[in-house]
């Protein structure tokens, strides 16, 4: 497919492990992908201009969406900072596109 043809990214963590063949959405950083995976996604300069859509569990107030978006923005701005989670690795930062 190639990055040139990538039009959008649906963003959600996963309740199940890679290869489980189960598509169960989880909040950002709360599933098997973890914060490190999303930090990599949000700081990859090649993906900065690609629109990203939250595909996480919803609540009536949309508070979960606000929290998930805030988490993604924090990870995008984290530039070389290692967070509290031991699986987080430093990576280069790119601007987050909120289109």
Phi, psi and omega per residue, in radians:
X1 nan -0.984 3.109
X2 1.523 2.607 -3.116
X3 -1.117 -0.523 -3.123
X4 -1.091 -0.425 -3.119
X5 -1.742 -0.018 -3.130
X6 -1.326 1.996 -3.046
X7 -1.668 -0.507 -3.092
X8 -2.841 2.795 3.109
X9 -2.218 2.183 3.012
X10 -1.526 2.146 -3.000
X11 -1.899 2.079 3.028
X12 -2.788 2.620 3.021
X13 -1.440 3.047 -3.053
X14 -2.158 2.292 3.086
X15 -1.209 -0.478 -3.094
X16 -1.922 2.757 -3.113
X17 -1.261 2.771 3.061
X18 -0.920 2.384 3.115
X19 1.483 0.005 -3.113
X20 -1.323 -0.264 -3.106
X21 1.074 0.477 3.105
X22 -2.121 2.194 -3.114
X23 -1.818 1.435 3.119
X24 -2.031 2.039 -3.047
X25 -1.354 2.567 3.121
X26 -2.378 2.864 3.107
X27 -1.195 2.680 -3.100
X28 -0.991 2.167 3.116
X29 1.452 -0.074 -3.077
X30 -1.772 0.007 -3.092
X31 -2.085 -2.746 -3.033
X32 -1.317 -0.306 3.080
X33 -1.309 -0.765 3.072
X34 1.333 2.987 -3.102
X35 -1.123 -0.600 -3.126
X36 -1.065 -0.748 3.115
X37 -1.091 -0.719 3.140
X38 -1.297 -0.549 3.036
X39 -1.087 -0.756 3.107
X40 -1.058 -0.767 3.118
X41 -1.074 -0.830 -3.013
X42 -1.363 -0.236 -3.132
X43 -1.940 0.104 3.114
X44 -1.448 1.961 -3.082
X45 -0.994 -0.528 -3.135
X46 -1.173 -0.367 -3.085
X47 -1.845 0.009 -3.019
X48 -1.033 -0.683 -3.067
X49 -1.571 -0.040 -3.125
X50 -1.441 2.206 3.102
X51 -1.055 2.485 3.139
X52 -2.162 2.311 -3.098
X53 -2.040 2.230 3.091
X54 -1.192 2.259 3.104
X55 -2.233 0.856 -3.066
X56 -1.855 2.895 3.106
X57 -0.991 2.487 -3.076
X58 -1.910 2.754 2.959
X59 -2.248 2.966 -3.064
X60 -1.114 -0.561 -3.076
X61 -1.533 -0.168 -3.055
X62 1.144 0.297 3.074
X63 -1.050 -0.641 3.119
X64 -1.078 -0.720 3.107
X65 -1.086 -0.750 3.130
X66 -1.085 -0.729 3.138
X67 -1.190 -0.754 3.120
X68 -1.106 -0.739 3.115
X69 -1.124 -0.736 3.103
X70 -1.079 -0.705 3.100
X71 -1.080 -0.810 3.130
X72 -1.082 -0.721 3.129
X73 -1.145 -0.697 3.082
X74 -1.081 -0.775 3.140
X75 -1.130 -0.659 3.116
X76 -1.128 -0.565 -3.104
X77 -1.619 0.113 -2.970
X78 -1.379 -0.128 -3.138
X79 0.046 1.810 3.074
X80 1.016 0.236 3.125
X81 -1.702 2.305 3.067
X82 -1.635 2.222 -3.083
X83 -1.515 -2.859 -3.084
X84 -1.239 -0.484 -3.095
X85 -1.361 2.335 -3.090
X86 -1.217 -0.283 -3.135
X87 -1.536 0.028 -3.116
X88 -1.454 2.300 3.132
X89 -2.063 2.548 3.115
X90 -1.218 2.387 3.091
X91 -2.495 2.897 3.121
X92 -1.222 2.646 -3.084
X93 -1.821 2.475 3.002
X94 -2.196 2.776 3.117
X95 -1.189 2.508 3.114
X96 -1.538 2.209 3.088
X97 -1.564 2.139 -3.116
X98 -1.781 0.470 3.110
X99 -1.136 nan nan
